[in-house]
Amino acid sequence: MKAFHLDRTGSIREHAEIGLLKAHGLAEPAMAETLRAHYPHGLSYHGRAYFTENPLHGQFGIEAIFEYERRLHFPALPSRFESFFAAATLEELMFQWFPRLVPPYENGHVWEIEFEHAYWSGERSDAPMMEIIVKPPLTATRKVRF
């Protein structure tokens, strides 16, 4: 399946396989131990940004609530901390995501990605920002001009 991802950090390279990252480099050994227990396969870039680096614009609390709800009510579904986010179409990314995303993405790139498995709940809020939650590994196939 193909989809589109906004790489806000400019860290993706063409034809790179993107997988999960081990929880190394954490300042607190207890946190690293907890992460290994809850996420034994590793963290996605999204998860690593919230747990091991500076949380993006104070959004960690929101992500923690999402994770709490997932663990409590939907434990079989993928964690956002182990997932990669994409839009089904380039138009969705540009017209639904861009206006609602928290910068920075000035140095970012849009990538077409390929993947095998995706989770899509089908439930929508009053103002949904539709996204495809992709379980790594996936491949960044080409940079998209927009």
N, C-alpha and C positions, 0 to 999 in steps of 0.2 A: 504494500500500500504506500502511496505517496502523500505527503503533507508539507506544510511550510512552517519554518521555525525562525523566530527572531533571536539571533545570537547577539545579545546586548553587550557582551564583553569583547566580542571579536576574537574569541578563542578557538572557534571551529576551523578546521582545515579541510579542503576538498578531498573527498574519498576517505576521510577519517572515519573509523568505526568508533562510535561513542558508547562507552559502557559505564558501569558503576565504578566509583572511586572508593578505595579503602579509607577508613576514618583515621588516617595518620595526621600528625601535625597539630593535634589538639593540645591546648595549654593545660587542660585539666585531665589527668589520667582517669578519673572517675567518669567523666563525660565520654571519653573514648571507649571505656569498658561498656557503658550503657549503650552507646551507639552500636558497638559490635554485637551486643546481645539482641537489640531490636532490629538491626539492619545488617545481618551477617554477610550479605552479598555486597554491601557497600552502599554508598550514597550517590545520587545523581549530582550533576553540577548544581542543580537547584537546592538539593538537600545540603550539599557541602557549603554552599553560600550562607545558609542559615545556621549551620552548626559549627563550622570551623573558621569562618571568616566574619567580617563585619556584616551583621544582618542588613539587608537592603532596606534602607529608609525606615527602620523601626518596624518592619512588617513581620518580625518573628512571632509576635503574639498572635497575629491572625493565623499564621501557618501552624502554630502550636494548637490552636483551637480546631482547625481543620483536621489535624492529625489525631487529636483526642477523639473527635467525633467519628473519624474513620475507624480507629481502633475499637471504640465502644460499640458502634452500630454496624460497621462494614469491615470486619477484620480480614475477610478474604479478598478485598479489593486492594489494588496497588496503592502504596503510600505516595504522596506527592514528593516526599524526600527521596524516593527511589525512581522517580519518573522524569520524563522529558516532555515538554509541552509544545504542541503544534496546532496550527489551524488547518482545516480541510482544504481551503483555497487561499490563494494569494489575496483575493479581494477581502475575504474574512479577516485576514491578518492586517491588511492596510486600513480597512474601514471600521472594524469592530475592536481590534486589539490596540492599534496605535493610539487612538484617542483616550484609552482607558489605562494604558500601562504607565507605571511610574518610571520616569527617566532614571538613570541615563541610558540612552541608546543611540547617542550621536555617533559613536564609533562602531556601532553594530552592523550586522549584515543579515540579510534574509537568505535562508538556505532551503532548498528543496531536500527533503529527507525521504528515505525508504525504510520501512520497518515491517516486521512480521505480525506483531500483536498490538492491539490498542484497547483501551477501556473507554467506553462512552456510556455514561449513565442514562442519558435520555431525559433526566429530570432537569427542568429549567426554572430559573427565578424570573421575576418580572422584567429584569434587564440583563439577560445572560450574555456572557462573553464566551462563546463556544470555543472549546479547545479539545484537542485530542491528547489524551494522556498515554504516552508511549513507554512501554517497558523496554529498556535497553537490552541488547545492543541494537543500534541503528546505524545507518550510513548517511553521511552528508554527501549527496550526489553532485550538487552544483550550486554555486552562488547565484542568486537571482537579483537582477537589477530592478529597482522600484523607484 
